[in-house]
Amino acid sequence: MMDAYGMVQLAKNWTSVPTQRKCEVEAPHIDKLIPQKSFVTLELEVKDCPGVNYLEHVQAKVSLTADRRGEIEIYLTSPAGTKSTLLAQRPHDSSRSGFH
């Protein structure tokens, strides 16, 4: 059961989130060979975007080339430490056709 009256009462005093803002942060171009079993960490600061106090979603554009595509892993980690997988390792993908 749902309390329709209670929901209407809450809606009368509802505080909306602020207007959506867009913030674009460009990462430095890294043209670097990453040896097997190693990694690169790239930290980007959003605090340089005026008026942005919350992040609701993130879009990441990544360009890379790899000889063994199944070994590539990409993670996005929030300032609070939440780790999201953007590209997981695929242990059964032993193709040497690469990842471009």
Backbone torsions as a table, in degrees:
resi	resn	phi	psi	omega
1	MET	NA	150.5	178.4
2	MET	-124.2	142.5	-179.8
3	ASP	-93.1	92.0	-177.9
4	ALA	-62.2	-41.0	179.4
5	TYR	-62.0	-45.0	178.9
6	GLY	-62.2	-38.9	178.6
7	MET	-65.8	-39.9	178.8
8	VAL	-65.1	-41.0	179.2
9	GLN	-62.1	-42.0	177.0
10	LEU	-65.0	-38.3	-178.4
11	ALA	-65.6	-29.6	-179.7
12	LYS	-62.7	-30.6	-178.6
13	ASN	-113.3	20.5	-176.3
14	TRP	-67.0	134.5	175.6
15	THR	-103.8	118.1	-179.2
16	SER	-76.9	159.7	174.5
17	VAL	-71.8	159.4	178.9
18	PRO	-62.8	163.6	177.1
19	THR	-57.9	141.0	-179.2
20	GLN	-64.9	136.8	175.7
21	ARG	-122.2	156.1	-179.8
22	LYS	-115.8	134.6	179.5
23	CYS	-131.8	124.9	177.0
24	GLU	-114.1	127.5	179.0
25	VAL	-120.2	119.5	179.9
26	GLU	-89.5	131.7	176.8
27	ALA	-87.6	149.3	175.4
28	PRO	-65.0	144.3	178.8
29	HIS	-71.6	123.8	178.3
30	ILE	-113.8	108.1	177.2
31	ASP	-105.5	83.9	-168.2
32	LYS	-138.6	139.3	174.4
33	LEU	-79.2	127.7	178.5
34	ILE	-108.8	112.3	-179.4
35	PRO	-61.6	155.7	177.5
36	GLN	-55.9	148.1	177.9
37	LYS	64.3	18.6	176.3
38	SER	-122.5	-177.5	-176.7
39	PHE	-151.6	166.4	174.1
40	VAL	-125.4	135.9	176.4
41	THR	-111.5	132.2	179.7
42	LEU	-125.6	120.0	-179.7
43	GLU	-105.6	129.7	178.7
44	LEU	-120.2	137.2	-178.6
45	GLU	-101.8	129.2	178.0
46	VAL	-96.8	-9.4	-175.3
47	LYS	-66.3	-11.2	178.4
48	ASP	-82.3	1.2	179.6
49	CYS	-98.2	108.9	-177.5
50	PRO	-63.8	137.3	176.5
51	GLY	83.1	-1.7	178.7
52	VAL	-97.5	111.7	-178.9
53	ASN	-111.5	-17.8	-177.1
54	TYR	-137.6	148.6	172.6
55	LEU	-112.7	121.5	179.4
56	GLU	-95.0	-38.7	176.2
57	HIS	-152.1	161.2	-177.1
58	VAL	-132.5	138.4	172.1
59	GLN	-115.7	133.3	-179.8
60	ALA	-122.0	127.7	173.4
61	LYS	-105.0	120.0	-175.9
62	VAL	-123.5	132.6	174.6
63	SER	-118.6	129.1	178.7
64	LEU	-156.9	161.4	174.8
65	THR	-132.7	133.3	-179.7
66	ALA	-142.9	147.4	179.0
67	ASP	-74.8	-37.4	-178.2
68	ARG	-120.3	97.6	-172.8
69	ARG	-63.9	-28.9	-178.0
70	GLY	-70.4	-12.5	-177.9
71	GLU	-96.0	-2.3	-177.1
72	ILE	-81.6	133.9	174.6
73	GLU	-131.5	135.9	176.9
74	ILE	-131.8	129.1	179.5
75	TYR	-125.7	150.8	173.0
76	LEU	-118.8	124.9	-178.3
77	THR	-118.0	127.8	-179.4
78	SER	-76.3	165.4	176.4
79	PRO	-60.1	-26.5	179.1
80	ALA	-83.1	-4.7	177.3
81	GLY	99.5	1.0	177.4
82	THR	-68.9	125.7	-175.7
83	LYS	-107.7	121.9	178.5
84	SER	-113.2	135.6	179.7
85	THR	-86.3	121.0	175.2
86	LEU	-94.0	-35.3	177.6
87	LEU	-146.3	115.7	-179.2
88	ALA	-90.2	152.9	175.0
89	GLN	-65.2	142.8	179.7
90	ARG	-118.7	92.6	-173.6
91	PRO	-62.4	-24.3	-179.4
92	HIS	-91.4	-0.3	179.0
93	ASP	-97.1	90.5	-178.3
94	SER	-101.4	15.4	-179.9
95	SER	-59.5	139.1	176.3
96	ARG	-102.8	16.0	179.0
97	SER	-74.6	-10.8	173.3
98	GLY	90.0	178.7	-179.4
99	PHE	-134.3	117.5	-177.8
100	HIS	-128.7	NA	NA
